């Protein structure tokens, strides 16, 4: 445009010299190079256009919310009130032409992202390359839509200059470049290669290449041809595994997936691909111990160790609640790929579950230096670590950043409220508890925390009501039971307080504070022998409990 403007200005001046007239018409404007927001990553958007980024993120969560107000993962297998349990994922990756826009973004859990791999389909590019599904169902010939043909198809067929030598690796490299450039006669190129190479190995390699690039219909055709040709078991097994993946994860055709997996198992029941598939299916059905055995056999058979170690670690971390086992696997995986930020995040989660908060914080800070999708989650868990470590001001800064990014983050409100509570800023803490409850975070733990904050503000009637609501939500929430007992004690309703403390001890029988509180209630009722037994028991567990030695002194005098 700038060159055009310059040329036109020269022509205008020549016209004036020749004819002495002003040139009619508007002057073109000089256009600066434009960057479309949809072409930026989410990380880039957050830095360059934070307001737009925030609106886009909120829209993704909003479209994923159900009638109960819970967010749903794209798989439909997970629902949660908390945004931090999800990652925003491009349906069609940007490396394949996908844009950062609402229709190309979805919610996934960390677990689903680990398992997803390359199992999702890239519908937009598939339509360009493969035509409509109905048109390609019974034929391998590509039907390019007319509008694509006009805009993108080259004047000369790209197949005219295809040379086929004896080196299949060279041919596959050439095909890879054609896919990267999004050229639209791939089926013809593949057919040319088939005439020369035409083996199960060739079609398996083509199927793998197409699958990695999300061209799943064409990948399915190539993989089926590899299976039909047969011969080398390794290539046929890999093709059957790919076909089962496409059927199960992309087409949601469980029957077809079972058919392919059955053929895979019959061909080589102890093979790596067979064991990997069985492990995935066992994991999906909740048979985690059996899944782990299958994954171990897959590693022994030579399958990708790094990916399988990550999936195994995820099972121990998220399903079996064995963070120590998960950590061992992640350390082993880190030796294979030291620069993997996904491993850093999972290791941070393992340390967090092991209550090693300083180590966890360090790893979350490392993830924050990356542009990975786990950056927001790392902010939250770093704040949680700082909270537990007593670094409340630093934690508040992280929670506040999260709330600037997403004003509906329930977990950030709760975390910040806890820090403010610890700093004795009760009014601000109470406001954050209210915000969390209003957004749906009204579980027993939050109602109890708000009640305790109200106690500190001497608003005991409101506190009493919140403890009762908390117990309605969860009758076994010991914090609420204990706090309600304290409110009954203040009102001198000792028998009701005793009931609360006894319910507490039925769940936590060695809680020294609850034992001492129960003993104090019996002392107030002048049931001195019972009271002394309880006070002695509390002292044996923790002699530092406030007031317990005074109670013993009073009871000793009474029992003389």
N, C-alpha and C positions, 0 to 999 in steps of 0.2 A: 504493500500500500504506500509506503514512503517513497519508493522508487517511482511509482506511478504519479505521485504528487509532484515530484521533482520534474519529470518529463513534461507533465501538463503545464507547469509554470513556464518552462522554456518555450513551449509552443504558444502559450498565451502572449508572451513578450514579442515573439516573432510576428504574431498576428497583428499586434498593435503597431509595430514598426511598418508593416506592409500596408495596413488599411487605416490606421489612425483611429481605430474604434476600440472601445472597451469590450473585452470578451464577455458575453452574457453567460449566465449560469452560475451556480454556486461552486465555490471552491471546495474541493474535498478536504476532509479533516485528516490530520495525521493521527494514525492509530498506534497506540502503544501495544506491545505484546501483552496479551491477556492470559492469565492463569485461571482456569475454571476450578472452582472449589471442589467439584466432584472428582477431579483428578488428583486431589491431595489425599494422603493417608489420614487416618483419624488423629495420629500423633501430630502431623503437620497442621491439621485444622485446629487442634487445641491451642497451638502456639500462634498461628497466623490469624485465625478467625474464631476466637473463643466463644463469642455469642452464637454464631452459626453452629459451631460444634455442639454446644450445649443443647440447642434446639433440636438438632438432628438426633443426638443420643436420647433425649427425652421422648422423641417420636418413636424411636425403635422400641423403647421399653413400653410406651403407651400402646403400640399396636400388638404387643405380646402379652398384654394384660387380659385376664379373663373376667367373667362376671363377678367372681369372688374377690377381685382386686389383687390377685396373685399373678406374678410374672411367670410365663411358660417358656421353656426352652423350645427351639425349633423342632426337636424330635417329639415333643409332647410327653416326654418321660419324666419331666421334673418341673415342679412348681415351687415358687418361694416368694415370700414377702420382701426379701432383701435383694437389692440390685447387685450387691457385691458377689452373689453366688453365680453371676453370669459374666460372660465375655461377649462383646459385640464382634461378630464375624462377618466377613464378606462372603456372600453366597458364591459369587463369581470372583475369584481373586483378582486383584489389580494387575498382577503380572500377566494375566490372560485377558486384559481389557476391561475388567470390571470397574465400576465407578463407586465412589463413596456417596451413595444416595439411598434414600429410605427403602426403595424396592430391592436393593441389593445387600441389605444388612439384616442380620438375624441374631437372636440370642442363643448361645450355647453354654453349657456348663463346662468347667475345666475338664471334667471327666469325658464329656462328649468330644471336646476338642482333641484330647489325647487319643481317643479311639477312632476319630473321624478319618484321620490320615487323608487319603485322596478318594474317599468314598462318595463324595457328593458330586452331582452332575452340574455342568455349566450350561444351562439351558440356552442362554442368549447366543453364545458362540456356536453351540450345537445346531441351532436353527439356521445360522448362516452357512455352516459347512455341510450339514446333513439334511437340510430341508425339514419340512414338517414331519413329525413322527409317523403319521399315516402314510405319507408318500414313500418313506424309506423302510416301512415295516417288511415288505416282501421283496425288496431289491437292494443291491449294494451300490446302485448308481446314484450319484448326488444330483439333486434337483435344486439349482441355485435360484432363489427368488429373483424376479426381474429387477427390482430396485437395487439389490445388491450387485447384480451382474453389471448394471449401468455404472454404478459408482466405483466398484472395486475390481471387477474382472479385467485382466490385462487384455490388450488388443490381440496379442499373440498367445496361443495356448502354451501354458508353462510346460506341458508334457512334450512339446516338440524338441526341446533341448535336453531331455533326460537321457543320460548315458548310463548304461548298465554294464559294470565290469564284473570281475570275479570276486571282488571284495564286498561282502554283505555289510561290513561295518561302515564302509564309505557310503553305501546306499542309505543306511539308517541315519547317518549323520546328515546327509542331504535332506532326507524326509523331515528330520528334526528342525532344520532351518526353514523348510517350507511351512511347517506348522507355526513356528515362531512368527513368521511374516504373514500368517493368516491367509495363505493362498488357498484357492477354492477348488482345485482339481485333485485333491488328495486321493480320492478313490481310484482315479486313473493312474496316479503314480504308484499306488500300492499294487495295482493290477499288473503294471509293468514289472515291478519287482517280483511279483508272484510267478510270472512266466519264467524268470531267470532262476529264482531261488526256491520258491514253492514248497518249503519244508515246514514241519511243525515249529522248528526253531525260528524261522523267518516270521511266521504269523504270530507266534508268541511274543517276539520282540516288538513287532508292529503293534500288537494289542496292548502291550505294556506302555509303549510310547504314547499311544492315543489315550489310554486310561489316565496316565499321569497328567496329560494336558486336558483332562475332563471331557474328551470326545467319546462319551460312553457308548453310544449306539454303534459307532464305527469300531470301538474297542471290542464290543461284544461280537460283532461280525468276524473280526480277525481272530479272536480267541476261539470262537466256535470252529473256524476253519482249522486251527491248530489241533483241536480235539479230534476233528473228523479225520485229519491226515494221520494222527497217531505217531507211533514210532518212539522217539526218545521220551521216557517217562517224566523226566524233569520238566520239560517244556509243556507237556500236556497237563501235568499237575498244576503248574503255575497258571495255566490258562483256565483250568477248572476253578481254581481258587478265585481268580479274577471274576469269572462269570457268576460264582456264588455271591461275591461281594456286590456286584452290580445289581443282581436280582434282589438281594436282601435289603441293602441299604438305600439304593437309589430308586428301584422300581417297586419296593415294598411287596415283592412277590415271593412270599415265604415258600410256597410249593415248589417253584422253580429253583430257589436257592437250595432247598433240601435235595432236589434231584441232582444238582451239580455236586453238592457235598457228598452225596451217597456214592456217586461215581468216583470222586476223589478218594474216599475212604476205601472203596473196593480195589482201586488201583494200587494204593500203597498206604495201608492203615497206620503205619508207623512213620510215614514220611513227614518232613517238616511242614509242608503246606497243610496236610491233613490235620496235624496236631495243632497248628496255629488256628485253623478254622474251628476245630472242636473247642479250643480254649476260649475263643471269642463267643461262641454260642453258650458255653457253660457260664461265662462271666455275665452275659446278658440275662441268663435265667437265675442268677444269684447263687450258682454252685461254685463258689470262689475257690475252695480247696482243690476241686477237680480241675478248674480252669488253670490254676497255678501249675499243676502237674503237667497239663498239656503244653503250657508255655515252656516249661523246662525241657520237655522232649523236643519242642520245636527248635530251641537253641542248640541242643545236642545234635540235631539233624542239620544244623548250619544256617538257620534263618537269622535275620538281622537282630543281633544281640541288643543293640542300643534301644531300639523301639520296644522290644519285648521287656527289657528291664524297666523301662518307664511305665509300661502298662501294669507290670507286676507290682511296682512300687505304689501305683495309684490304687490297686486293690487293697494292699496292706494299710494305706493311709486313709482312704475314704470309706472302704467297705468293712474291713476287719478291725479297724481301730488299733493297729499295731505299728505306730510310727517308728519304733526302733528298727523293725524289720524293713520298713520302707526306706529308712535312712541308709541302711547298709547297701541296699540295691542302688540307690541314687548315687552314693559315693563310687560304687563300681561303674555306673554309667558315666559319671563325671570324668573318669579316667579315659573313657573312649572319646568323649567330646567335652573338653574343659570349658568351651565358650558357649554352651547352651544355656540361655537364660531361663528356659522352661524348667530345666533341671534345678537351677538356683531357686526358683520360686517354690518348687515342690520340696526341696530340702529345707527351705525356710518354714514351710507348713509343718514338716516333720519335727523340726526343732521346736516350733511353737506348741505342738501337741505334747512334746516331751517337757514342756515348761522351761526350756532353755531359751529364754527370751532375748538375751544379748546376742547369741549366735543367730537366732531367727531375724532379729532386727538388721544385723549386718548383711544378711543375704537379701532381705527385702530392699535395702538401700541399693544393693548392686543391681537388682532388677529395675529399679527406678531410673537407672542410667541408660536403660535400653528403650527401644520404641515398641516393645512387645505389648500384646493385648492384656498382659497381666499387670501393667503398670498401675492402674487404678486399684486393683486388688492389693498390690504391694503397698500402696499408700495406706489403705485401711489397716492391714495387718502390722505395718510398722507403727501406726498409731496405737494399736492394741498392745504391742510390745512396750512402747514408751509408757503407756498407762500403767501396765503391771509393774514396770521398773520404777514407778514413782516420778517419772519425768513428765509431769502433768502439763506444763506450759507448752512443751514441744509436741505432746500428743494433741493438745487443743489446736495447735497450728495446723496439724495434718487433718484433723477432723473438720476444721473450718474450711480448708482447701477443698475437701471432698464435698462439703455442703455448697460451696460456691459453684463447683462443677455440677452437682446434682442436688438441688434443694429438697428432694424427696428421699434422700438416703437415710432410712430409719436407723441403721446401725451407727452411722456417724453422729446422729443426734444423741443416741444412747451413750456412746463412748464419750462424747464431749460432756454430757451431763454428769457422768461418773467422775470425770476429772474436776469439773467445777464443784461437785459435791465434796470431793476430797480437799479442795482448796477453800472450803467453807463459803463458797459463793452460792448460797442456797437459792436465791431468787432466780439467778440465771440458770442454775441446774434444773430448777423446777420448770422453767419455761421450755427447756430442751426436752425434758421428760414429756411435757404436754404435747410438744410438736411430734415426738415419736409416737405417742398414743393416738394422736389425731390421724397420723398417716397409716395406722393399722398395727403399730407395734404394741399391742395391749396384752401381751402374754404375761404370765404370772410374775416373771422376774422383773419386768419393767414396772408393773403396778406396785410391786413391793419396794423397789428403789424409790419410786415417787413417794410412797407412803413414808419411808424413812426420812426422805428430804423434808416432807411436811412436818414430821416429828421435830426435826431440828429447828423448824420455823415456828414451833409451838402451835401448830394447827392440827391438834390431835383428833378432832372429830373427822376431819377430812382424811387424815392418816388411817384412822380406824376403818373407814369405808373402803379405802383402797386395799387394805390388807384382806378384808372380807371378799372383795372382788377377785383378788389374786388367788385366794383359796377356792373360789368358785371355778376359776380357770384351771387350777391344778391343786386338788385336795392334798397332794403330798409335797407341796413346795415348802420345805422346812423353814426357809427364811421368813416367809409370810406367816407360818404358824407361830414361830417364835416371836415375831414382832406383834402379832395380834395378842399373844399371851401377855406381852409387856403392856399393851393398851388396857387389857382387862385388869392387870395388876394395878395400874394407875387409878382405875375406877373402883378398886377394892373388891372386884368380883373374882375372888380368889379361886373358887371352884372352876370357873370357866377358864381362868388362866392355867390351872392345873391340867385341865383337859387338853389345852393347846400344847403345853410342854410335854405331856405324856405322848401325844400324837407325834411330836417331834422325835422323841426318843425311840418310838417304835420303828422309825426310819433310820435314825442315827443313834444307836444305843450308847455310844461312847462319847457323845458330845458333852464335854465337861461344863460348858456354860448353861446348857439346857438342864443338866442334872442339878447344878447349883441353884438355878432359878426355881426348879421344882422344889428343892429342899427349902428355899426361902419361903415359898408359898405355904408349905406345911408348918414352918415355924410361925408364920403369921396366924395360922389356924390353931396354934398351940398343940400340934401333933408332933411333940418334940423328939420322940424316939425315931419316928420315921424321918423327920427332918435331919437328925444327926447322921443317920445311915447315908442319906443322900449327900450331905455336906462332906462327910469323910470320903465318899467315893469320888466326888468332884476334886477334892484336894489331892487324892492319890493320882489322878490323871493330870491335873494342872494346878499346882499350889499358888500360882500367880494370879488367879482370877480375882478381880476386884470385889472386895467385901466378903469373900468366903471365910477368911480367918476371923473376921468380926462375928459372923454367924456362928461359927464354932464356939467362940468365947461365950456368946449369949446362951447358946444351947447347953454348954457345959454347966453354967450356973443354974439353969433351970432343972437340969437332971440330977443335981446333987441331992 
